[in-house]
Structures are given as C-alpha cells and as structure tokens.
Amino acid sequence: MCGIAVWYDTSTNLKNEETTITDMLHTMVRRGPDDRGVYINHPVCLMHHRLAVIDPENGRQPMTKNHNNRTCTIVYNGELYNTAELRRELCSYGFNFATNSDTEVVLSAYMKWGKDCVYQLNGIFAFVVFDEDEKTLFAARDRIGVKPLFFYQYKNGLLLSSEVKTLLANPIVKPEIDEQGLSEIFLIGPGRTLGQGIYKGVEEILPGETALYDGKKLTRSRYFQLTAHEHTSDIDQSIEEVRTLLIDSVERQLVSDVPLCCFLSGGLDSSIISYVASEHHKRLHLDPIDTYSVDYTDNDQYFQKSLFQPTPDSEFIGIMADAIASRHHSVTLDNYDLYNALLPAVDARDFPGMADVDSSLLLFCGKMKEDFKVALSGECADELFGGYPWYHNQAILFEDTFPWSRSLAVRRSVLKDGFLPKGEEYVRQRYLDTCRNTDKLPGDSALDARMREMFSLNFHWFMQTLLDRKDRMSMYNGFEVRVPFCDYRIVDYAYNLPWKIKALGGREKGIVRAAFRGLLPDSIIDRKKSPYPKTHHPIYMKLCALRVREILKDKHSPLYAILNRDGVENIISNPDQISSPWYGQLMKAPQILAYIIQIDYWFRKNKIVIS
C-alpha cells in the first residue's frame, strides 16, 4: 500500500515546482514510510510514497515500462489478488517481467488492454498511468472503493491523490467550503456523499470508475455497479457458494512478503477470517497466525448493554483464539490516550470522523504496526449480508430515511436556528437518489425490493464511511489492512441473494453462519451481532465535555457562530436523552461531543473559509 499523487499542468514547467512537489510528497510519508519516488516528464509529475509489502527490493515507483516501443509510467496504491494468473496470461502475449511486483502486472495489463484492463483485476487499488506517446492520464479505482483517489480539475490541469491533504498542499487548491460542504459535515457526517471531497472543487473517483484525461477534458466511466440478476441456486448450493467464495477471498489475500496478522473481535466475521488464515498456515507448516483484539481501560466495569451492542467481546475472543490456536494479543487502550488521539484521527482522515471509533482504531493499528505491516479485517460483512439491526427491525426497515441516521433532530439541536436552511432537503435528496438508482428485478417481492435498496444504501454510504476509516487510520500508521469480504465477487453474489436465504433461520448473516457451522465453535456462530467496541468510561465523557465547553466560550472558534450553546449544553447535562445514535450504532452523547471537537480542530487546522 502506498500514497500516490499526480500533477498534470499544460502551462507550467513542473521541474520548477520543487517546493510544491516536496510539500505534496511530505503529506504522503505516513502512508508510505519505506521509500519515495518522483517522475517528471512534461506536462506531468507522478509522486509516490511506498509501504513495501510485495517484492520490497524491486517494486519501486513510479514504475516505467516499455513494450513494443510504447512507454508508460504508473503510480499505484493497492494489492492485486490474481497477480500470478494475470502474469501468466500476459506472458503468453509476449510481456516480460523484471519484478515480482503486482505493480508491474497492473501496468502491463493497462498496456495490453487499455481502459478495459480493470475487468481483469481482482484486488483493492487506485492507480494512475501516464502514456508518454499520447500524453494522457488513465486513472482507476477498485470496484468497491477500498482504496481512495481524489482529484481537483482546473483550467490548465488536473491534480489527483490518495488523500485530500495532498491536494491541499498545492496552492492551486483552496481550503474553501460552501453550503454543500457544510451540509455534508453537519447533517450527513461522518458519512460523506459518494464522490464528494467536501472542499469546493475537490471530487473523488467513484468506486468501480475509470477516468481518462488528455490535458483538456476528463472523461469518466463506470465499469462496476450493483446489478440485479436472478439467483438460481437452492439453499444448500448457496451455502456452499458463500463458503467457497469467502475461503478463496481470504486465502488470496494472505499473500505477502512481510509478516501478516488478523483482527479478531470474537464476532463472526473476524473469526471466519482468522479461522481460514489459521488453516492456511497449518497446511503450509507456517507458524501459528497472530490475532489482535482491542478494549478499553475499565470497560468490564462500565460496559452498557444496548440494542446495538448486546455483549462485550472479551468472553468470545478467548474461545476463538483457543479454537484456532492463534498467538493472540490483547490491546487495552487508555481513555486519556483515546481522547488525545481525536485530533490525530482528523489529521489521518482529513475530515471529522467517527470520534473515538476512529481514534481507537488509529491507536490500535499503531500497536499492531510494532510487529506487523499487514492485517486482515472483517469489515463490510454486515452491509453485504444483512448484519445490522436495521435490516431486521420492520419499523426501521421500511422507514423512508437513512437507517443509521434516522432523524436530524439531534443535529439540529446543536446548530443555531436558520443555519443550513435547505439542509433537510439536501439530505432527503441524497437518500432518494440512492433508492431510485437501485437496480431491481421486475419479479422482486416488496421485501426483496426494499432489501436491494437497503443493500444499496449501506454499500454506497455506511460501508464507504467504514472503508474510509479503515484505510486512513491504518495507513496513517504505515499499516496495510485488507478486507476479504469486499471481494467484488462476494459483493455481487450477496446483492442477488434472496432475503429468505441471506437471513437463513431468521438471523442476521444467516447464510454466513450456516456456511461455517461446524468449522467455528457454535458459541461464535450463534453470537448476536456486536459492533466495533467503544469506551463506556465516564472519564471520556468528562474530557469531551470540558473541551466542548471551552469551544463554546471561545469567540475565536470557527464554531462560535454556528453552534447552539443551549442545545450542546443539554447533551452534556442530559446524555441519556440521546435515544438513537447520531450516526451508526455507537455515536451517542460522548461521541457527539467528540465530533464537535473534531470539527473545531478541522476548521482551525486547515484555515477553512466558508464561501
């Protein structure tokens, strides 16, 4: 994994822009601490910071390749999981390879198939190729959107990068936001409309999208979308297919030239991945797989049961670690450290995020990075296989709104009257657009049609927020996290599973439970869904409340003219009044206050101008 950036400008000699290029490179150091490279060939500059995972000796970037008198150069961030098959096929077409790197395979695939190369790739990636003869840029992002790629187009050129901070390091991009950006932060955040970069003019290449730039025009096209088709397998066949797809995805993603470990929460998803990894290690006579879990100081004392978090992880982690004989490591985070990491989490994400859910992952990945460079994680199973409570609660399921942020009432309570007057309309339109663009079959029942909408909503919104979080918090530590459930074959299969099969036995992720029954302990298979753990310690609430009160009193705070002091104070004084989370499953009173802290810091640090 890496950080990539591209600057294409027809009117500037980029060899004279050393200071700006250095500034842009500096923002990518944490994503790629192992190496850096720059390629300049008018009118383009390609920049790269590398986290070396595959072929550390020979996979340096930017990488240039000549084939049949054609020369192309690539910057690439990602992992390709069908590298061996593709290399063999490309060799049959006369390509030679100087490295074992998947980067060279991706570049060769582009030189063979052009824009259609993306159909050949199974992996997580964002890359840009410069064609020296045509003077064009080709950019692509993986089907699911695991790896990021932002861009900013202006009169004489184009900027692309893995993260928004890299774009902002170029003076061409101004830290300005308008009403749309404010609506994203205050009324949708920490979610983000797909393709939106919050800042004016900053956009994002969509998941499953390519783009071609010729110096004047940027032409974008989708090569992957959720598409409805008939599911013809019976229940037994479906169980077998789900098991086969998941095992194949995990095993493909275990390829690494550096040490690798697994997240293990004791939940179904991480347990499946850890089990498959463990079995793989045993077959190859490798050392036992290392697994990691996270908790917080005194959480056993202060844990609060809820609809979204019915049980703590601790009692299940040991069961699974013993079952697979992993070398397990428990990481316990201090609540003061958790609070202090709120601001670095904004630095990592480039935006206010999921409060302590972000900062805890930032710290957790930092601890794992002490011994490993790569980990596998269970993200996205809930979105794909109906794991969340809102899939199973009929009142929420057919409620005509985002299920993870059902009301703007709490958000409105912390904002001054009259602020963002079109906000409700803005949010409503985003919801409606997603539902209207959901592909369905004429024969879908009312339930299956709604489940397709729910899948689409979760895929394009909630899941992308979690993928943003995972990428930024891990890569800020120079730590690569792979997500086997995001294999596009699994996504396509899950989208077309009828609900009665997906929710087999009336359970969340019922088909997945059935697929691994007998392979995992029954207590793991039968465990009720529980999300990523949050802190329940009152000291965290106290720390957040103290800081928010300082912000409310500070006339120099950018939020002074935005926040409703009485509304915020009411949350501090009556935290139990928050009946449903601000966002997702975990963001209640302490996290709302932490989010306000992050917004204040984000405005100040970036010197954001509202226009």
Secondary structure, DSSP 8 states (H G I E B T S, - for coil): -EEEEEEEESSS-GGG-HHHHHHHHHTTTTT-BTEEEEEEETTEEEEEEE---SSTTT--SSEEEEETTEEEEEEEEEEETTHHHHHHHHHHTT---S-S-HHHHHHHHHHHHGGGGGGG--EEEEEEEEETTTTEEEEEE-SS--S--EEEEETTEEEEESSHHHHHTSTTS--EE-HHHHHIIIIITTS--TTB-SSTTEEE--TTEEEEE-SS-EEEEES-----------HHHHHHHHHHHHHHHHHHTT--SS-EEEE--SSHHHHHHHHHHHHHHHHTT----EEEEEEETTHHHH----SS--S-SHHHHHHHHHHHT-EEEEEEE-HHHHHHTHHHHHHHHSS--STHHHHHHHHHHHHHHTT-SEEE--TTHHHHHT-SGGGT-HHHHTSSS-TTS--SHHHHHTB-TTSSTTHHHHHHHHHHHHHHT----TT--HHHHHHHHHHHHIIIIIHHHHHHHHHHHHHTTT-EEE-GGG-HHHHHHHHTS-HHHHTGGG-TTHHHHHHTBTTB-HHHHT-----S-----HHHHHHHHHHHHHHHH-TTSTTTTTB-HHHHHHHHH-GGG--S-SSTTT-SHHHHHHHHHHHHHHHHHHT-EE-
